[in-house]
């Protein structure tokens, strides 16, 4: 997954942090937590308009992951989808080796960040 993200370009609604993480979950499990919103946004403004009514990226993820049947956990493991705080922004990604990998406008990033929510897949 990380090597694919390193080769990928950031595209709103396709490979932004939310969709890249949901694509990873879909590939691993066959279940799409983004099904309710897949194809509904294609810019930062439309992404913000999508998650703001839920209360942010974390709340959107809780909604989608709950509908998809995934359980939240307090103990993320390598490969767990997460939402974390990166410089005051909620960012979706994958927990790997104590860091979070996520797609950003400048490509795949791997940082240590406070995990706000994590799920078992």
C-alpha positions in Angstrom: 0.0 0.0 0.0 2.7 2.5 0.9 4.6 1.8 -2.3 1.4 2.4 -4.3 0.7 5.6 -2.4 4.3 6.8 -3.1 3.7 6.4 -6.8 0.2 7.9 -6.8 -0.8 11.5 -7.3 -3.1 13.3 -4.9 -6.6 13.7 -6.5 -9.6 15.0 -4.5 -12.3 12.4 -4.4 -10.0 9.6 -5.6 -6.7 9.5 -3.7 -7.0 12.2 -1.1 -6.4 11.0 2.5 -10.0 9.9 3.0 -10.4 8.1 -0.3 -6.9 6.5 -0.3 -7.6 5.1 3.2 -11.1 3.9 2.1 -9.6 2.3 -1.1 -7.1 0.5 1.1 -9.9 -0.9 3.3 -11.9 -1.9 0.2 -8.9 -3.7 -1.3 -8.2 -5.5 2.0 -11.7 -6.5 3.0 -14.0 -6.1 0.0 -16.1 -3.7 2.0 -16.3 0.0 1.1 -16.7 2.3 4.0 -16.9 5.2 1.6 -19.9 3.8 -0.3 -22.2 6.6 1.1 -20.0 9.4 -0.3 -17.9 7.8 -3.1 -18.0 10.0 -6.2 -19.7 13.0 -4.3 -16.7 15.3 -4.2 -13.8 16.4 -6.4 -12.2 19.4 -4.6 -11.1 20.6 -1.2 -14.3 22.7 -1.0 -16.6 19.9 -1.8 -14.8 17.5 0.6 -15.2 20.1 3.3 -18.9 20.4 2.5 -19.2 16.6 2.7 -17.6 16.1 6.1 -18.5 19.3 7.9 -22.2 18.3 8.6 -20.8 15.2 10.3 -18.5 17.3 12.5 -15.2 16.6 10.7 -13.2 13.8 9.1 -13.2 11.7 12.3 -17.0 11.8 12.6 -17.4 11.0 8.8 -15.1 8.0 9.3 -17.0 6.8 12.3 -20.2 7.0 10.3 -18.9 5.2 7.2 -16.9 2.6 9.2 -20.0 1.9 11.4 -22.3 1.4 8.4 -19.7 -0.9 6.9 -19.6 -3.0 10.1 -16.1 -2.2 11.3 -15.4 -1.8 15.0 -13.4 1.1 16.5 -10.5 0.2 18.8 -8.3 2.1 21.3 -5.2 0.1 20.3 -4.3 0.5 16.6 -2.1 -2.2 15.1 0.0 -2.0 12.0 -2.4 -1.8 9.1 -5.2 -0.2 11.1 -7.1 2.6 9.3 -7.0 5.7 11.5 -7.9 9.3 11.7 -5.2 11.4 13.4 -4.3 15.0 14.2 -1.7 16.4 11.9 -0.9 20.0 12.8 -4.5 20.6 13.9 -6.1 18.9 10.9 -8.0 15.6 11.0 -6.3 13.3 8.5 -7.3 9.8 7.5 -4.5 7.2 7.0 -3.0 3.9 8.0 -1.1 3.1 11.2 2.3 1.6 10.3 5.2 1.1 12.7 4.1 3.8 15.2 3.6 6.3 12.4 0.6 7.2 10.2 0.9 7.1 6.4 -1.5 9.2 4.5 -2.0 11.0 1.2 -1.4 14.7 1.2 -1.4 17.2 -1.7 2.4 16.7 -2.0 2.1 12.9 -2.0 2.4 10.1 0.6 3.5 11.3 4.0 4.6 9.2 7.0 4.5 11.0 10.4 4.1 10.4 14.1 0.7 11.8 15.0 -1.9 11.6 17.7 -4.4 9.0 16.7 -8.0 10.2 17.3 -9.8 7.1 16.0 -8.7 3.6 14.8 -10.6 0.6 13.4 -10.1 -3.1 13.2 -10.3 -4.5 9.6 
